[in-house]
């Protein structure tokens, strides 16, 4: 129940930030990483990630979720879910090349088919984006999630739809 209240609080914060067209807190971009690989010290698997971010002055606030599934030869593999709230910045290298850096806090869930575990994680995320058009960027997304259950590292393709300025 506490987790649901936390999630509702986060989403109400984003909805309130959209009231009024002259609000400084505004929608910035939506991105998906459909082809990711994750790894840790002992296993690897696939993942998909979605995030939406909002801009306030030069600051970017990102709400991100990821679903991860372990590759397993014998029996079913573990699966993971993470829900993160992050703060970051966009760094313009050239008018077509950007690096986004984020860090924050989130929920980390693991199910190993025998038991479930939930923990607080610390995500670090880096996006290397090539701006293809006015609205679209493609690039590489790298993320680490440090937690007490199992720290994971993901690498993958990034597709991002930007707000037209």
Secondary structure, 3 states (H helix, E strand, C coil): CHHHHHHHHHHHHHHHCCCCCCCCEEEEEEEEEEEEEEECCCCEEEEEEEEEEEEECCEEEEEEEEEEEECCCCCCCCEEEEEEEEEEEEEEEECCEEEEEEEEEEEEEEECCCCEEEEEEEEEEEEEEEECCCCEEEEEEEEEEECCCCCEEEEEEEEEEECCC
